[in-house]
Amino acid sequence: MENGQIVSFARSLGLSRAAVIEADRIVVEDEVVDRWCAGCPEYGHNLNCPPMLPPPREFRQVLAGYRRGLLVQLTESLREDPAVAGYREAYRQSSRLHRMMLSLENYCQRSGFTRARCFIGGCCRLCGACPGPGNECLHPEQARSSMEGNGINVVETCSRVGWGLEFPVRDSVSWTGLVLLD
């Protein structure tokens, strides 16, 4: 399958951007988990977030088994500034990206990329509130971990395909996902 077909399918799902990136251009850093994930309220509570995930050094070994990935982004306008109204609306878009990523992963697997594996933006929110440590995942076939939870520097990786990200989120939110392709 050609890159263009995968990009076209991603766009047909409603994703705002899609670009193929060589696996060796995906930036993985230990500091991402320590700096960005450790301060998240889901840290230590969500089964698909650190510290329940293997450390970035193990993800680097997984990544070494892939040639490329499809980096995607969902950008949506927000009705209210999250700093004032809270992040509920922005998180709904994260859940939307999660569903799109599952569709994209499935499409890639059916198209011959049998080891296609997707990573979402932000933590898994399939259950609303994760059952947490000591419990089993309620949706193991659909639950996915985030790019940042695996140590991917999303900002730097996006910059390598010419995309910028703006923080803090105000008028719009962009959630980024990745599908690894062999």
Buried (B, 14 or more C-beta within 10 A) or exposed (E): EEEEEBBEBBEEBEBBBBBBBEBEEBBBBEEBBEEBBEEBEBBBBBBBBBEBBBEBEEBBEBBEEBEBBBBBBBBBEBEEEBEEEEBEBBBEBBBBBBEBBBBBBEBBBEBEBEEBBBBBBBBBBBBEEBEBEEEEBEEEEEBBBBBBBBBBBBBBBBEBBEBEBEEEBEEEBBBBBBBBBB
